[in-house]
Amino acid sequence: MKQCILNSSKIALSFTTFITLCFLSGCESMLEEPVKSQFAEENLLSTKQGLESVLADAYAKNDNGTRTRNIVKREEFTTDILWQTGGGENGTAMPLMTFRWDPSNEMEAICWMGYWRVIRNTNIVMDNLPNVADITNEKDRNELYAEAQFMRIWAYYELWNQFGPLPIRKSQNDPLELPKATTEEFQAFMESELLETIANLPSPGNEPAYGRVHSGGARALLCKWYLNTHQWQKCADMAQEIISSGSFALYPDYKQMFALENEKNSEFILVKTTLANSGTVNNHLATALPWDFHKGLDGGIEGVINEKWENFASQYRMYDEFYYSFAPNDTRKSRILTKYEDSKGNVVDLLVDYKDATRGIKYPPDPAASGNAHGNDFPAIRYADILLAKAEALNELNGPNQESIDLINMIRNRAQIENVFLADFSSKEALLEQILKERRWEFWYEGHRRRDLIRNNRFIQYAKNRGISNADNHHVWFPIPQSAIDANSLLKQNDGY
């Protein structure tokens, strides 16, 4: 971990922040010569504009298009939704699909360093904010501090989801080597930090710009934290806070929700933003389009002709069992490509001509994109997630109950499928199975499945059911990269590796 926190990294950071600053301040020309003293480290970190540029770099590292693709790979290649073939990526995808990862196999899907860089940047902001003289309004100072604090805790959440409790680094001045926090210490840290940010972040709609965090996003992440750590009553209460706020609602059309023109919708609570043909892009379509795709015949891209979009040699494929698990008229299935016309005019039926080969077109083509650089935003948490989180928490607390059924039916009604009824479920286990099915149908290609299965003690058994005989209980956490262990003598490897 040492290499990601050394203060010498500020040299590279200063250059990055200069570039970011140009975007934040709307520079008219990159050819204009900057006043060099303005970007010296001692000046950069003593102004609001300078610290906002450091924070913008943290956003960029968190929203990086490769990072969201890694989330989908990590959370769905290891489950019963996706698998992969072809290209150089197959070498790193295969260990995920077969549960053969280890500390020396530092696969790109297992993200360590990027999130520690987010933590470094946010600590720089928080450490230097008290010394910034050009912020005279304490509310502005508190909001910028809370924004950095939230980005730090979001990075910690992403790390915890992969590796479990980790060292807690709250300042650049902390010792270079730190041990892991205990489970109890880490849980207390996550909860207290998120509650602090909720109190100080702007309310939804009042954030400085779309994509920057607000108190609704902090509540949503805390709700998911409570859910994934089995704090059922707190999860249900936080979900109700979000529901009662009236700030969010289900988007009426699932099929169109993820299209570029609809990305700023009321359902997206916490979002990783992207921009076509830039450094932070959505490249999920490039792994979904078949190699010889010319024109879509279903999957939400009926009649769409590929004239300028790139499809990778690496191909992400859906299991046939997953496709057939949907109700026939479920609109969530309508974003899965099963038929297309190839470059020679032949109709290819992925359900007939191949096995386990349908493709997820959840993020339809961005008309402005070329190559693989699309601009569709990636939702980290949607309002539907909060509704189903409350349904699950109430079931854990009370067993089958009408409120959980009503919440589930809100999701099913949007998908245009029939309601379920309380009488259908005779036990807590039976209703939980239904909730997990709903989550699988609702959130494919959004990177939730692995954690949903781990939370409910199904991850290893489901892997064994798919024929992965070597799947073992220690696989619920990934191994900490060996390079991080070598750099920090106090950092201990996860059990089983």
C-alpha positions in Angstrom: 0.0 0.0 0.0 3.0 2.3 0.6 3.5 3.2 -3.0 0.0 4.6 -3.3 0.3 7.1 -0.4 3.8 8.5 -0.6 3.9 12.3 -0.7 6.2 12.3 -3.7 3.1 11.4 -5.7 2.1 15.1 -5.4 4.5 15.9 -8.2 2.5 13.9 -10.7 -0.7 15.1 -9.0 0.2 18.8 -9.6 0.4 18.2 -13.4 -2.9 16.3 -13.4 -4.6 19.0 -11.4 -3.4 21.7 -13.8 -5.1 19.8 -16.6 -8.3 19.3 -14.6 -8.2 23.0 -13.6 -8.4 24.0 -17.2 -11.7 22.1 -17.6 -13.1 23.4 -14.3 -12.4 27.0 -15.1 -13.3 26.8 -18.8 -9.9 27.7 -20.3 -10.4 29.1 -23.8 -7.1 27.8 -25.2 -4.6 25.3 -24.0 -2.0 27.5 -25.9 -2.3 30.3 -23.3 0.7 30.3 -21.1 -0.2 29.8 -17.4 1.2 31.9 -14.6 3.6 29.3 -13.4 3.5 30.3 -9.7 -0.3 29.6 -9.7 0.4 25.9 -10.2 3.2 25.5 -7.7 2.3 22.9 -5.1 2.2 25.3 -2.2 -0.3 27.6 -4.1 -2.3 24.8 -5.7 -3.3 23.4 -2.3 -4.1 26.7 -0.7 -6.9 27.8 -3.0 -10.5 26.5 -3.4 -9.9 26.1 -7.2 -6.8 24.1 -6.6 -8.4 21.7 -4.1 -11.4 21.3 -6.4 -9.1 20.3 -9.1 -7.6 17.6 -6.8 -11.1 16.4 -6.0 -12.0 16.4 -9.7 -9.0 14.0 -10.2 -10.5 11.8 -7.5 -13.8 11.7 -9.4 -11.9 10.9 -12.6 -10.1 7.9 -11.0 -13.4 6.7 -9.5 -15.5 7.1 -12.6 -12.8 5.8 -15.0 -14.5 3.8 -17.8 -12.2 0.8 -17.2 -13.2 0.9 -13.5 -16.9 0.4 -14.3 -16.1 -2.4 -16.7 -14.0 -4.0 -14.1 -17.0 -3.8 -11.6 -19.2 -5.7 -14.1 -16.5 -8.3 -14.8 -15.7 -8.8 -11.1 -19.3 -8.9 -9.9 -20.8 -10.9 -12.8 -18.1 -13.2 -14.3 -18.0 -14.8 -10.9 -21.7 -15.5 -10.9 -24.5 -16.9 -13.0 -25.0 -13.9 -15.4 -21.9 -13.4 -17.6 -19.0 -15.2 -19.0 -16.3 -14.2 -21.5 -14.4 -15.5 -24.5 -11.8 -14.2 -26.9 -9.1 -11.5 -27.0 -6.3 -10.8 -24.7 -8.7 -10.2 -21.9 -9.5 -13.9 -21.7 -6.3 -14.4 -19.8 -7.6 -12.3 -16.9 -11.2 -13.3 -17.2 -10.6 -17.0 -17.0 -9.3 -16.9 -13.4 -12.5 -15.0 -12.4 -14.8 -17.5 -14.0 -13.0 -20.5 -12.6 -12.2 -19.1 -9.1 -8.5 -19.4 -9.6 -7.3 -16.0 -8.6 -4.3 -15.6 -6.2 -2.2 -12.8 -4.8 0.4 -12.9 -7.5 -2.2 -12.8 -10.3 -3.0 -9.0 -10.2 -5.9 -9.1 -12.6 -7.2 -5.7 -13.8 -10.8 -6.6 -12.6 -9.5 -6.7 -9.0 -9.0 -3.0 -8.4 -6.7 -1.9 -5.6 -4.4 0.9 -6.6 -7.0 3.2 -8.3 -9.2 3.4 -5.2 -6.2 4.1 -2.9 -5.3 7.0 -5.2 -8.8 8.3 -4.7 -8.2 8.1 -0.9 -4.9 9.9 -1.3 -6.5 12.7 -3.3 -9.4 13.2 -0.9 -7.0 13.2 2.1 -5.0 15.9 0.4 -8.2 18.0 0.0 -9.3 17.4 3.6 -5.8 18.0 5.1 -5.4 21.3 3.2 -8.9 22.7 3.4 -8.5 24.4 6.8 -5.7 26.5 5.3 -7.7 27.8 2.3 -8.2 31.5 2.7 -10.4 32.2 -0.3 -13.4 30.2 1.2 -15.1 32.7 3.5 -18.4 30.9 3.8 -18.2 28.1 6.3 -21.1 26.3 4.6 -19.1 26.1 1.3 -16.1 24.9 3.3 -18.1 22.2 5.0 -19.7 21.0 1.8 -16.3 20.7 0.0 -15.0 18.8 3.0 -18.0 16.5 3.0 -17.7 15.9 -0.7 -14.1 14.8 -0.3 -15.0 12.7 2.7 -17.8 11.0 0.8 -15.5 10.2 -2.2 -13.0 8.7 0.3 -15.6 6.5 2.0 -17.0 5.4 -1.4 -13.5 4.3 -2.4 -13.3 2.4 0.9 -16.6 0.8 0.1 -15.3 -0.4 -3.2 -12.2 -1.8 -1.6 -14.1 -3.5 1.2 -16.4 -5.1 -1.3 -13.4 -6.8 -2.8 -11.0 -7.3 0.1 -12.9 -6.9 3.4 -11.7 -4.6 6.2 -8.6 -2.6 5.4 -6.2 -0.1 7.0 -8.0 3.2 7.7 -6.0 6.1 6.4 -7.6 9.5 7.3 -4.7 11.8 6.6 -1.6 12.1 4.4 0.3 12.4 7.7 -0.7 8.9 9.0 2.1 6.4 9.2 3.1 4.8 5.9 2.4 1.3 7.3 -0.9 0.5 9.0 -2.6 -2.8 9.9 -6.1 -3.8 8.9 -8.9 -2.4 11.0 -11.0 -5.0 12.7 -14.5 -5.7 11.3 -16.0 -3.7 14.2 -13.6 -0.8 13.7 -14.2 -0.7 9.9 -18.0 -0.9 10.3 -17.9 2.0 12.8 -15.7 4.0 10.5 -18.0 3.5 7.5 -21.1 4.4 9.4 -19.8 7.5 11.2 -18.2 8.9 8.1 -21.3 8.5 6.0 -23.6 10.0 8.6 -21.2 13.0 8.8 -21.4 13.5 5.0 -25.2 13.3 5.0 -25.3 16.2 7.4 -23.1 18.4 5.3 -23.6 17.5 1.7 -26.0 19.6 -0.4 -29.5 18.1 -0.9 -30.3 16.4 -4.3 -30.5 18.9 -7.0 -28.4 21.5 -5.2 -25.0 19.9 -5.8 -22.6 22.2 -7.8 -22.9 20.1 -11.0 -24.5 16.9 -12.1 -22.5 13.9 -11.2 -21.1 15.5 -8.0 -22.4 13.8 -4.9 -25.3 14.9 -2.8 -26.8 13.8 0.5 -29.2 11.4 -1.3 -26.2 9.6 -2.7 -24.6 9.4 0.8 -27.9 8.0 2.2 -28.1 5.5 -0.6 -24.5 4.2 0.0 -25.2 4.0 3.7 -28.4 2.0 3.0 -26.4 -0.4 0.9 -23.7 -0.6 3.6 -26.3 -1.5 6.2 -27.9 -4.1 3.8 -24.6 -5.8 3.0 -23.5 -5.9 6.7 -26.9 -7.4 7.8 -27.9 -4.3 9.8 -31.5 -4.9 8.8 -33.4 -2.3 10.9 -31.0 0.5 10.0 -31.2 -0.5 6.3 -35.0 -0.4 6.4 -35.0 3.0 8.2 -32.5 4.5 5.8 -34.3 3.2 2.8 -37.5 4.8 4.2 -35.7 8.2 4.6 -34.8 8.1 0.9 -38.3 7.1 -0.1 -39.9 9.8 2.1 -37.6 12.5 0.8 -39.5 12.4 -2.5 -36.3 13.2 -4.4 -36.2 10.0 -6.4 -38.7 7.8 -8.3 -38.7 4.8 -10.7 -38.1 5.9 -14.3 -41.2 4.7 -16.2 -39.4 3.0 -19.1 -36.8 0.4 -18.2 -35.9 -0.1 -21.8 -34.9 3.5 -22.3 -33.5 4.3 -18.9 -29.9 3.7 -19.7 -29.9 5.6 -23.0 -27.7 8.7 -23.2 -30.6 11.1 -23.6 -32.2 9.8 -20.3 -29.1 9.6 -18.1 -30.1 12.5 -15.8 -33.2 10.8 -14.6 -34.9 10.6 -11.2 -33.9 7.0 -10.6 -30.2 7.4 -10.7 -29.1 8.3 -7.2 -25.4 7.7 -7.2 -23.8 7.8 -10.6 -20.4 7.3 -12.3 -20.5 9.9 -15.1 -18.9 9.3 -18.5 -18.4 11.4 -21.6 -18.1 10.1 -25.1 -14.6 10.2 -26.7 -12.9 11.4 -23.5 -10.8 9.9 -20.7 -13.9 8.6 -18.7 -16.1 6.6 -21.1 -18.5 3.7 -21.0 -17.1 0.9 -23.1 -19.5 -1.8 -22.2 -21.1 -1.9 -25.6 -17.7 -2.8 -27.2 -17.7 -6.1 -25.3 -21.3 -6.8 -26.0 -21.6 -6.4 -29.7 -20.7 -9.6 -31.6 -17.6 -9.4 -33.8 -19.5 -9.3 -37.1 -22.5 -7.3 -35.9 -24.0 -5.0 -38.6 -27.6 -4.4 -37.7 -29.6 -5.1 -34.6 -32.9 -7.1 -34.8 -33.8 -7.0 -31.1 -32.1 -6.1 -27.8 -33.3 -2.5 -27.9 -31.2 -1.7 -31.0 -33.7 -2.9 -33.6 -32.7 -1.5 -37.0 -29.5 0.2 -35.6 -26.6 -0.2 -38.0 -23.0 -0.2 -36.8 -21.1 2.3 -38.9 -18.5 3.7 -36.4 -18.7 1.7 -33.2 -15.9 -0.6 -32.2 -16.5 -4.1 -30.9 -13.6 -5.7 -29.0 -12.2 -9.2 -29.6 -13.2 -9.8 -26.0 -16.8 -10.9 -25.9 -19.1 -10.8 -22.8 -21.8 -13.4 -23.1 -24.9 -14.2 -21.1 -25.9 -17.7 -19.9 -28.9 -19.1 -21.7 -30.3 -20.1 -18.3 -30.3 -16.4 -17.3 -32.1 -15.3 -20.5 -34.8 -18.0 -20.1 -35.3 -17.2 -16.4 -37.2 -14.0 -17.4 -41.0 -14.0 -17.9 -41.7 -13.9 -21.6 -43.0 -10.3 -21.6 -40.5 -8.9 -19.0 -39.3 -5.6 -20.5 -36.0 -6.0 -18.7 -35.2 -8.8 -21.1 -35.8 -6.6 -24.1 -32.3 -5.1 -23.7 -30.7 -8.5 -24.4 -29.6 -9.1 -27.9 -30.6 -12.4 -29.3 -30.7 -11.7 -33.1 -28.7 -9.5 -35.5 -27.7 -9.2 -39.1 -24.0 -9.8 -39.8 -21.9 -7.9 -42.4 -22.9 -10.4 -45.1 -26.6 -10.0 -44.5 -27.1 -13.2 -42.7 -29.4 -13.4 -39.7 -27.6 -14.8 -36.6 -29.8 -16.2 -33.8 -27.7 -16.4 -30.7 -30.1 -18.6 -28.9 -30.2 -21.2 -31.7 -26.8 -20.9 -33.5 -24.7 -20.8 -30.3 -24.8 -21.7 -26.6 -24.7 -19.1 -23.8 -24.1 -16.3 -26.3 -26.8 -13.6 -25.9 -25.5 -10.1 -25.3 -26.4 -7.4 -22.9 -27.1 -4.1 -24.6 -28.1 -2.3 -21.3 -26.2 0.8 -22.4 -27.3 1.5 -26.0 -25.0 3.2 -28.5 -24.2 6.9 -28.0 -24.7 8.6 -31.3 -21.7 10.9 -30.7 -19.3 8.1 -29.9 -16.7 6.7 -32.2 -14.8 3.5 -31.5 -15.5 2.2 -28.0 -15.9 5.5 -26.2 -19.6 5.9 -25.4 -21.0 8.5 -22.9 -23.7 6.6 -21.1 -23.5 7.1 -17.3 -23.1 4.1 -15.1 -25.6 4.0 -12.2 -23.9 2.8 -9.0 -27.1 2.9 -7.0 -30.6 3.3 -8.4 -33.9 4.0 -6.6 -35.0 0.4 -7.5 -32.0 -0.8 -5.5 -33.3 1.1 -2.4 -36.8 -0.3 -2.8 -35.6 -3.9 -3.0 -33.1 -3.3 -0.2 -36.0 -2.3 2.1 -38.0 -5.3 0.9 -35.1 -7.6 1.8 -34.5 -6.0 5.2 -38.2 -6.1 6.2 -38.3 -9.8 5.2 -35.2 -10.5 7.4 -36.9 -8.7 10.3 -40.4 -9.9 10.0 -40.6 -12.7 7.4 -43.1 -12.4 4.5 -45.0 -9.2 4.9 -47.2 -7.0 2.7 -44.9 -4.0 2.5 -42.1 -6.2 1.0 -44.6 -7.6 -1.5 -45.7 -4.0 -2.4 -42.1 -2.9 -3.0 -41.4 -5.9 -5.2 -44.5 -5.3 -7.2 -43.5 -1.7 -7.9 -40.4 -3.1 -9.7 -42.4 -5.8 -11.4 -45.1 -3.4 -12.6 -42.5 -1.2 -14.3 -41.2 -4.4 -16.0 -44.8 -5.1 -17.1 -45.1 -8.5 -15.5 -47.8 -9.8 -13.1 -47.8 -9.1 -9.4 -46.7 -11.6 -6.7 -48.8 -12.1 -3.6 -48.1 -12.5 0.1 -49.9 -15.9 0.0 -47.2 -17.1 -2.5 -44.5 -17.2 0.2 -44.8 -19.5 3.2 -41.4 -18.6 4.7 -38.7 -16.0 5.0 -36.5 -18.2 2.8 -39.1 -18.4 0.0 -39.5 -14.6 -0.1 -35.7 -14.1 -0.1 -35.4 -16.4 -3.1 -37.9 -14.2 -4.9 -36.1 -11.0 -4.0 -32.8 -12.4 -5.2 -34.4 -13.3 -8.5 -35.8 -9.8 -8.8 -32.4 -8.3 -8.2 -30.8 -10.6 -10.7 -33.4 -9.6 -13.4 -33.2 -5.9 -12.5 -29.5 -5.2 -12.0 -27.7 -7.3 -14.6 -24.7 -5.4 -16.1 -24.7 -3.1 -13.1 -22.4 -5.2 -10.9 -24.5 -6.2 -7.9 -24.9 -10.0 -8.3 -21.7 -11.2 -6.5 -22.4 -9.1 -3.4 -26.1 -10.1 -3.4 -25.0 -13.8 -3.3 -22.3 -13.3 -0.7 -24.7 -11.4 1.5 -27.1 -14.3 1.5 -24.5 -17.1 1.8 -25.1 -18.4 -1.7 -22.0 -17.3 -3.6 -19.9 -20.4 -3.1 -22.8 -22.9 -3.4 -24.0 -21.3 -6.7 -20.4 -21.6 -8.0 -20.3 -25.3 -7.2 -23.7 -25.7 -8.8 -22.1 -24.3 -12.0 -19.4 -27.0 -11.8 -16.6 -24.9 -10.1 -15.5 -27.6 -7.7 -12.6 -25.7 -6.3 -14.8 -22.8 -5.1 -14.2 -22.4 -1.3 -15.4 -20.2 1.5 -12.3 -18.0 1.4 -13.2 -16.9 -2.1 -15.8 -14.5 -0.7 -12.9 -12.0 -0.4 -10.3 -11.5 -3.1 -6.6 -11.7 -2.2 -4.8 -8.5 -1.4 -2.2 -7.9 -4.2 1.2 -9.3 -3.2 2.8 -6.0 -4.1 0.7 -4.3 -1.4 1.7 -7.0 1.1 5.4 -6.5 0.2 5.1 -2.7 0.7 3.4 -2.8 4.1 4.8 -5.2 6.7 1.7 -4.6 8.9 -0.8 -5.6 6.2 -1.8 -9.3 6.5 -3.1 -11.3 3.6 -6.7 -12.5 3.6 -7.3 -16.0 4.9 -6.9 -18.8 2.4 -4.3 -17.2 0.2 
